[in-house]
Amino acid sequence: MAMTRIVSGFAGSLTLQVPKSGTRPTSDRVREAVFSGLDARDRVRGAHVLDLFAGSGALGLEAASRGAAHVVLVEKSAAAAAICRRNAAAVVRAAPKDARRPTVDVRATAVLPYLAAASSTPFDLVFVDPPYDLPDAELRAVLTALVPLLAEDAVVCVERRTRDGAPTLPDGLELDRTRSYGETAVHYLSAGG
């Protein structure tokens, strides 16, 4: 089974399992760059985080390791969701005994039904890392359904192939910046557009 790791925080260097197929884990290098920028803007500590198309859960669990209060991992593949649960348990166990442990909730469902039914504290930080072949119209539908669930100053990170360009955005989101890492581009969106 393939492996990846938590880059930093209390679970730094912890090895995570990765599903055998059907997912494309964000590389450690890209995750490190994304979280470096988010940490510099103090967007992770205490945040309510949503990781859509979670795969192994590496993005959401990286946030948990770096101080997020609550993380929801949404993954429709039952096998990948089971791996998310194992990875989440390992990260939570790694939390210092004297610290407030993050809560991690794994939802084994497709993204759009989850967003349609979600009713929770608004999310401060969202990772959207769909399969690269997801059509732009479907990604826009996901972003449209996400808008009502965002906190006022939420940050949404969308990972796509560099050559695909920025996603088409619905009302309520605006593109702040894009960073490219070889074949991978991360589009940083803000709520309120």
WOGI-V123781 format. One record per backbone hydrogen bond with DSSP energy under -1.0 kcal/mol. NH is the residue of the N-H (numbers start at 0). CO is the residue of the C=O. E is the energy in kcal/mol with one decimal. If there is no record, write none. Layout:
nh->(NH,NH)
co->(CO,CO)
e->(E,E)
This chain:
nh->(3,5,9,11,12,13,15,17,30,31,32,33,34,35,36,37,38,39,40,41,42,45,46,48,49,50,51,53,56,60,61,62,63,64,65,66,67,68,69,70,71,72,73,74,80,81,82,83,84,85,86,87,88,89,90,91,92,93,94,98,102,104,106,108,113,114,115,116,117,122,123,124,125,126,127,128,133,138,139,140,141,142,143,144,145,146,148,149,150,153,154,155,156,157,158,159,161,163,164,172,173,175,176,178,180,183,184,185,186,187,188,189,190,191)
co->(15,13,64,8,5,10,3,1,26,27,28,29,30,31,32,33,34,35,36,38,37,66,43,69,124,71,126,73,53,56,57,58,59,60,61,63,62,46,46,102,48,104,50,106,76,77,78,79,80,81,82,83,84,85,86,87,88,89,91,95,68,70,72,106,109,110,111,112,113,148,47,47,154,49,156,51,130,134,135,136,137,138,139,140,141,142,145,146,122,150,123,188,125,186,127,184,182,160,161,169,189,187,187,185,183,180,159,178,157,176,155,173,153,171)
e->(-1.9,-2.5,-2.1,-1.9,-3.3,-2.4,-3.6,-1.6,-2.7,-2.8,-2.0,-2.8,-2.8,-2.0,-1.8,-2.2,-3.1,-2.0,-1.1,-1.7,-2.4,-3.2,-2.5,-3.3,-2.3,-3.0,-3.0,-2.6,-2.8,-2.9,-2.0,-1.8,-2.0,-2.4,-1.4,-1.5,-2.5,-1.5,-1.7,-2.6,-2.4,-2.9,-2.8,-2.4,-2.9,-2.0,-1.7,-2.6,-2.2,-2.0,-2.9,-3.0,-2.4,-2.0,-2.3,-2.7,-2.3,-1.2,-1.2,-1.7,-2.1,-2.9,-3.4,-1.6,-1.7,-2.7,-2.3,-1.5,-1.5,-2.8,-2.3,-1.7,-2.4,-2.9,-3.1,-1.4,-2.1,-2.1,-2.6,-1.8,-2.0,-2.5,-2.6,-2.2,-1.6,-1.5,-2.2,-1.6,-2.8,-1.8,-2.2,-2.5,-3.2,-2.7,-2.6,-2.5,-2.6,-1.3,-1.4,-1.5,-2.0,-3.1,-1.3,-2.4,-3.9,-1.9,-3.0,-3.0,-3.1,-3.0,-3.4,-2.6,-1.7,-2.2)
